Amino acid sequence: MGVVKAVCTSNRKGIQKTAAESIRLVKDFGIEGDAHAGNWHRQVSLLSYEKIEEFKAKGIDLEDGAFGENIIVEGFDLRTLPLGTRFRIGDVLLELTQIGKECHAHCAIYHAVGDCIMPREGVFTIVLEGGTVRPGDEVEMIPPADQD
């Protein structure tokens, strides 16, 4: 089991996100009010709490959402999981669709922080079942059917 450490949104792409008390996820869409929501394969981004802490250990103070992540999760090395992995967070069910991303140009996050770990460490999901997610919620990882 993992745990949600923070939930974050922004109304524009390529900028740092702001921590929220909760987020509402909509099936086949993403997070209400988030710039990345829509009918595509990167509706919700997840980033490992442990990887963020490793970055902070370099002496850089960061707020939750600094790398543009939607959900910070403790307990999993997300980038090592296979595509198709699912995450159950209360009523919400997410499915892993992409690991990392290509960063074509240094975004506002890179310029503000000096690096962005999202392209290396972040993962992206679609929303299979909607609901509300809050910090402190438990996260169950469900391996893809062919890897049970």
Beta strands, then each sheet from edge to edge (+ up, - down):
strand 1: 2-9
strand 2: 18-20
strand 3: 23-26
strand 4: 30-31
strand 5: 44-48
strand 6: 71-74
strand 7: 86-89
strand 8: 92-99
strand 9: 123-129
strand 10: 131-133
strand 11: 138-142
sheet 1: 2+ 1- 6+ 5+ 9- 8+ 7- 11+
sheet 2: 4+ 3- 10+
end
